[in-house]
Amino acid sequence: MQFIIQGAVNALSLGISYSLVALGLTLIIAIMRIVNFAHGQLYMLGAFGLFVFFRIVHLDFSLSLALSIVLVAFLGIILERMLFRRLRGNELGCMLLSLGLALILESAALVIFGEDDKGLGAPFSGSVDVGGVFLGKDRIVAIAVSLAAIICLFLFLHRTRTGRAIRAFAQDNDAAILQGINIERLSWIGFAIGSGLAALAGGLLAPIYWVNPFIGGDAMISAVVVMVIGGLGSIPGTLVGGLLLGAIDSFGSQFLPGTWAQAISYSLVVLVLMIRPRGLMGQGE
């Protein structure tokens, strides 16, 4: 039972973080109609931003995480205004641009930080006793902050005028434009929020796992898997998909040899696409 509780907490922390990355990517897809292949590298930059501010500059963890999120969100705005906006409507061009951008960001991180894994240590010392199982406070913080971020995003999309505009544009962009919705404004807002969510996930998982320039690729693959399983554009579906993937990764790595956990994840994607192409909680058929 203790082993199961520990695995469940690990799955929850992983799954919710996967959902954050996937939700950020979903926002960008909904507005720009492209898959930003550099989104995983924004996750990586969020982790390295925390590493710099917390381990090198020696700032408080909360302040370090906030600064990392703000900087990556600002980078997202710059990328949208300077690069992606110029290619709006050219889906192939934007996808190729994002692929090149992913390689540039990963290479830059490799040059600056090197290829070795880097640890942040334990910003939250101690653990919490749950049924005889001692759970690290870093995982508990990651779960709590991720849930709070998802709730805030849900309220933003459903309770604010800008959020409703984003949802309207995602459902029917032509009708939204005819209603006077400013696509230029939505684009940079969506990129900023999406980039910030990726950075938040990277920062929350950085104290739990190692940080290196290559973690962005795995994060991007996980985000796509979560979106396919849960359903593109569905926050509850993305959360469900993230939790399923987190459970597979957590328990699969403990019970199965080698890369069987990844094989199960990809098999689940194929199964979902065959049975319900729009995902478990995607709308429409």
C-alpha positions, -999 to +999 in steps of 0.1 A: +000+000+000+028+024+008+044+016-025+011+024-043+007+057-024+042+068-034+036+058-070+002+077-070+018+109-058+046+106-083+020+100-110+000+130-099+029+154-099+040+142-133+005+141-148-005+176-137+028+191-150+023+173-183-012+189-184+003+224-179+026+220-209-002+206-230-026+234-221-001+260-230+005+243-264-033+240-269-037+278-264-011+285-291-027+259-315-062+274-309-051+309-318-022+305-343-035+272-359+001+258-357+019+232-336+048+251-320+075+225-319+097+248-298+071+247-269+092+220-252+122+242-253+102+269-235+097+243-208+134+236-207+141+274-204+117+276-175+137+249-157+171+266-165+157+300-155+149+286-121+183+270-119+200+303-126+180+324-102+178+298-074+212+281-075+235+307-090+219+341-080+206+325-047+171+341-047+141+327-029+125+298-047+091+315-052+108+346-066+131+325-088+101+306-102+081+338-108+110+355-126+116+325-148+079+324-158+079+361-166+110+360-187+098+330-207+064+345-212+081+377-224+102+356-248+070+341-261+057+375-268+089+384-287+087+352-307+051+358-316+056+395-327+089+391-344+086+357-360+053+339-360+031+369-367+049+375-400+040+340-411+003+339-399-017+319-423+013+299-435+010+268-414+038+249-430+061+279-427+053+284-390+059+247-383+093+248-400+101+280-382+092+264-348+114+234-356+144+256-364+137+277-333+136+245-312+170+235-325+184+270-318+172+272-283+184+237-275+218+244-290+221+277-271+213+260-238+238+233-246+265+259-252+257+279-221+250+252-196+267+221-211+252+187-216+256+174-180+226+170-157+221+197-131+202+194-099+186+222-079+188+205-046+158+206-023+142+240-020+116+226+004+133+205+031+115+177+049+086+155+040+050+149+050+039+116+065+008+102+047-003+068+059+033+058+068+046+071+035+069+101+036+062+124+006+086+151-003+074+186+000+087+195-035+062+171-050+033+184-029+042+219-038+043+209-075+009+194-073-007+223-054+007+250-076-001+231-108-037+226-097-040+263-088-026+273-122-051+251-141-080+265-120-068+300-128-066+293-165-101+278-165-115+309-147-096+332-171-110+314-202-146+313-188-150+345-167-130+372-185-137+390-217-103+381-232-107+345-222-141+342-238-127+359-270-100+332-271-126+304-268-147+321-295-118+324-319-108+288-312-143+276-321-148+297-353-120+322-362-139+337-391-170+345-371-149+358-342-130+382-365-164+394-380-175+402-344-145+425-340-122+403-320-086+416-322-065+386-334-033+406-330-040+411-293-051+375-287-020+361-304+005+377-281-016+370-250-020+334-260+017+330-266+025+347-233+002+325-213+012+293-232+049+300-227+044+309-191+026+276-184+054+257-200+080+275-179+059+269-148+059+232-154+096+231-161+103+251-129+081+228-107+096+196-120+132+209-119+137+203-082+124+168-085+143+157-116+175+167-133+178+197-157+196+195-190+192+210-225+175+179-239+144+178-216+124+200-240+120+172-266+105+148-241+082+175-227+070+183-262+062+146-270+044+142-237+023+173-244+012+160-278+004+126-263-017+143-236-036+164-261-044+134-283-056+113-254-076+140-236-089+160-266-076+192-281-091+223-265-106+205-235-092+215-201-108+185-183-096+162-211-061+176-210-061+170-172-073+134-176-048+128-204-020+142-182-030+120-153-031+089-174+003+096-189+017+104-155+003+071-141+018+051-170+052+068-166+053+065-128+041+029-124+055+017-157+090+028-147+087+009-114+071-023-127+082-027-163+117-029-178+133-006-203+111+017-223+079-003-219+061+026-203+067+047-234+055+019-256+022+017-236+018+055-239+021+054-277-001+024-279-028+043-260-025+071-284-031+048-314-060+032-296-077+066-288-072+077-324-088+046-337-118+046-313-123+084-307-102+106-330-111+138-311-098+124-278-116+111-247-132+144-239-130+162-272-161+178-286-177+166-319-171+135-339 
